[in-house]
Amino acid sequence: MLTPVADRRVRHLKPPAFIHLFKAAGTSIQIQMRTVLGTDAVPKINDSRSFVADVGAALDDPAVEIICGHYSFARINQAYLAANKGSPVCFTFLRDPVDRLVSSYNYFRETAGEKWHDQAAAMSLDDFALFLLDNDPRAICNHQCQELSADHTPTFAAARANIEAHFAFVGSVDEMEAANRVAQDWLGLRWDAGKRLNVSSHGVTRRRLSPTVRARVAAATAEDQELIAFIRDRGCFVGQAAERTAKSA
């Protein structure tokens, strides 16, 4: 379980935003936050036609402490600016892009009604990877850089620049424990690094990818690999936004 600590959190001037990247442990983090803080304190707001209005309403609600959901930095930034709150301070977790692809395959294959369920259910992992590369490249080709840059630019340089400006911290799924020091200092919460929810029960592993297809996926996700290598090298990236938030609280 995520646990509170003494003097639980810095009182933020505005709610921070948790960017839930698809298949990067975001469901586990969100559920843990709601368990400790309460559902009303951590609204889940996914990108939609009403996204800007929905975020604006949440920002006007004094009970809201953290906003989370599937959205890019560019979209959540648009919503905060539209509400005259200034740019948000964000946090997120990344995942190895090959592992993320494999997890996506398992999820789509098991979950009826999802966008690519029929294709994943009928295809091998190799075939599905090639299908995504051809039909939904934004879901796989440097997706994490796209989602974390200021304007959906899918490069490491763009994502790093925006992270340094607007993120309190970024962790990696396979090293979630490293984020605890920052989360504890900044939010007053500690992640349970071993707790995983929304995980496929009998999924295939990356070993099922053929060398040829794995090479294609690696080439298509080179910028994401550079980004996660940067995060891993830091243990947990601590951005300038965390320091500014602490000083202003």
C-alpha positions in Angstrom: 0.0 0.0 0.0 1.0 3.6 -0.5 1.5 5.0 2.9 1.3 8.5 4.4 4.2 9.9 6.4 4.4 12.4 9.2 3.7 16.0 8.0 2.2 14.2 5.0 2.8 16.7 2.2 3.9 20.1 1.2 0.8 22.1 0.8 0.8 22.8 -2.9 -0.5 26.1 -4.2 -2.2 24.2 -7.0 -2.8 20.5 -7.5 0.0 18.7 -9.2 -0.8 16.5 -12.2 0.1 12.8 -12.5 0.5 11.9 -16.2 -0.6 8.2 -16.6 1.3 6.8 -19.5 -0.4 3.8 -21.0 0.9 0.5 -19.6 3.4 2.2 -17.2 2.0 1.2 -13.8 -0.2 4.3 -13.6 -3.3 2.3 -12.5 -1.4 1.0 -9.5 -0.2 4.5 -8.6 -3.6 6.1 -9.0 -5.4 3.5 -6.9 -2.9 3.8 -4.1 -3.2 7.6 -4.1 -7.0 7.4 -3.9 -6.8 4.8 -1.1 -4.8 7.2 1.1 -6.1 10.6 0.1 -9.7 9.6 -0.9 -11.4 9.4 -4.3 -12.5 13.0 -4.3 -9.0 14.2 -3.7 -7.5 12.4 -6.7 -10.0 12.7 -9.6 -9.2 10.7 -12.7 -9.7 12.8 -15.8 -8.8 11.2 -19.1 -8.4 13.3 -22.3 -11.7 13.8 -24.0 -13.7 16.6 -25.7 -14.7 18.0 -22.3 -11.1 17.6 -20.9 -10.3 21.3 -20.5 -13.6 22.0 -18.8 -13.4 19.0 -16.6 -9.9 19.9 -15.4 -11.0 23.5 -14.8 -13.8 22.3 -12.6 -11.4 20.1 -10.6 -9.0 23.0 -10.2 -11.8 25.0 -8.7 -12.6 22.2 -6.2 -10.8 22.8 -2.9 -11.0 19.0 -2.1 -8.8 18.2 -5.1 -5.1 17.5 -4.3 -3.8 15.7 -7.3 -5.2 15.4 -10.8 -4.5 12.2 -12.7 -5.4 10.4 -15.9 -4.4 9.5 -19.4 -3.4 12.8 -21.0 -0.2 14.4 -22.5 1.7 17.2 -20.9 0.5 19.5 -23.8 -3.1 18.8 -23.0 -2.9 19.2 -19.2 -0.9 22.3 -19.7 -3.6 23.7 -22.0 -6.2 23.0 -19.4 -4.3 24.6 -16.5 -3.6 27.7 -18.6 -7.3 27.9 -19.6 -8.2 27.9 -15.9 -5.7 30.7 -15.3 -3.6 28.5 -13.0 -0.3 28.7 -14.9 1.5 25.5 -16.1 1.1 22.4 -13.9 3.9 20.7 -11.9 3.8 17.1 -13.1 5.1 13.7 -12.2 5.0 10.4 -14.0 6.6 7.0 -14.5 8.2 5.6 -17.7 8.6 2.1 -18.9 11.1 0.3 -21.1 9.4 0.7 -24.6 9.7 -3.0 -25.6 8.2 -4.1 -22.3 5.5 -1.5 -22.8 4.7 -2.9 -26.2 4.4 -6.4 -24.9 2.2 -5.3 -22.0 0.0 -3.5 -24.5 -0.4 -6.6 -26.6 -1.4 -8.7 -23.5 -3.8 -5.9 -22.4 -5.5 -5.6 -25.8 -5.7 -9.3 -26.2 -7.5 -9.8 -22.9 -9.7 -6.8 -22.9 -12.8 -7.0 -25.1 -13.9 -3.6 -26.4 -10.5 -2.0 -26.4 -9.3 -0.4 -29.6 -7.1 -3.2 -30.9 -8.6 -6.2 -29.1 -9.7 -8.1 -32.2 -6.3 -7.6 -33.8 -4.3 -8.6 -30.7 -6.5 -11.6 -30.1 -5.9 -12.9 -33.6 -2.3 -12.1 -34.0 1.1 -13.3 -32.6 3.2 -10.8 -30.7 5.4 -10.3 -33.7 2.4 -9.6 -36.0 0.8 -7.3 -33.6 4.0 -5.2 -33.2 4.3 -4.8 -36.9 0.6 -4.0 -37.1 1.0 -1.2 -34.6 4.0 0.2 -36.3 2.0 0.5 -39.5 -1.4 1.4 -38.2 -1.0 3.3 -34.9 2.6 4.5 -34.8 1.8 7.2 -32.2 1.0 4.4 -29.7 4.5 2.9 -30.0 7.0 5.1 -31.8 8.6 7.2 -29.1 5.2 7.6 -27.4 6.6 8.6 -24.0 8.7 11.4 -25.5 5.6 12.6 -27.4 3.4 12.6 -24.3 6.0 14.4 -22.1 7.3 17.1 -24.5 5.7 20.5 -24.6 4.1 20.1 -28.0 4.1 16.3 -28.8 7.6 16.4 -30.4 8.7 12.8 -30.2 12.4 13.3 -29.3 14.4 12.8 -26.2 15.7 16.4 -26.4 12.2 17.9 -26.4 11.0 15.6 -23.6 14.0 16.3 -21.5 13.7 20.0 -21.9 10.1 20.0 -20.8 10.7 17.6 -18.0 13.4 19.8 -16.6 11.0 22.8 -16.7 7.7 21.3 -15.5 8.2 18.0 -13.7 8.9 17.4 -10.0 10.0 13.9 -10.7 10.0 11.1 -13.2 10.5 7.4 -12.2 10.8 4.2 -14.1 8.5 1.3 -13.6 11.4 -1.2 -12.9 13.0 1.2 -10.4 9.9 2.6 -8.7 11.5 2.4 -5.2 13.9 5.1 -6.3 11.0 7.6 -6.5 10.0 7.2 -2.9 12.4 9.8 -1.5 11.1 12.5 -3.8 7.5 11.4 -3.4 7.8 11.4 0.3 9.4 14.9 0.4 7.1 16.4 -2.2 3.8 14.6 -1.7 4.2 13.1 1.7 3.4 9.7 0.2 5.4 6.6 -0.3 4.8 4.1 -3.2 4.6 0.4 -2.7 7.0 -0.5 -5.4 5.9 -4.1 -5.5 2.2 -3.6 -5.9 0.9 -4.0 -9.5 -2.7 -3.7 -10.6 -4.3 -4.0 -14.1 -1.7 -6.6 -15.0 -2.4 -9.3 -17.6 -2.8 -12.6 -15.8 -1.3 -15.0 -18.3 0.5 -12.8 -20.8 3.4 -13.5 -23.1 6.8 -12.0 -22.4 9.3 -10.1 -24.5 11.1 -13.4 -25.3 8.3 -14.1 -27.8 9.5 -11.2 -30.0 11.7 -12.5 -32.8 15.1 -10.8 -33.2 14.0 -9.2 -36.5 10.8 -7.6 -35.0 12.6 -6.6 -31.8 15.2 -4.8 -33.9 12.4 -2.9 -35.7 10.7 -2.0 -32.4 14.1 -0.8 -31.0 14.7 1.4 -34.0 11.2 2.9 -33.7 11.6 3.6 -30.0 15.2 4.9 -29.9 14.2 8.3 -28.5 12.1 6.7 -25.7 15.0 4.4 -24.9 17.3 7.4 -24.5 14.7 9.1 -22.3 14.4 6.1 -19.9 18.2 5.6 -19.9 18.4 9.2 -18.7 15.9 8.6 -16.0 17.5 5.4 -14.8 20.9 7.0 -14.7 19.5 9.6 -12.3 17.8 6.9 -10.2 14.8 9.2 -10.2 14.9 12.5 -12.1 14.2 15.5 -9.8 13.2 18.5 -11.9 13.5 22.1 -11.2 9.8 22.2 -10.7 10.1 20.3 -7.4 12.5 22.9 -6.0 10.3 25.8 -7.1 7.3 24.2 -5.6 9.0 23.6 -2.2 10.2 27.2 -2.1 6.8 28.7 -2.8 4.9 26.5 -0.4 
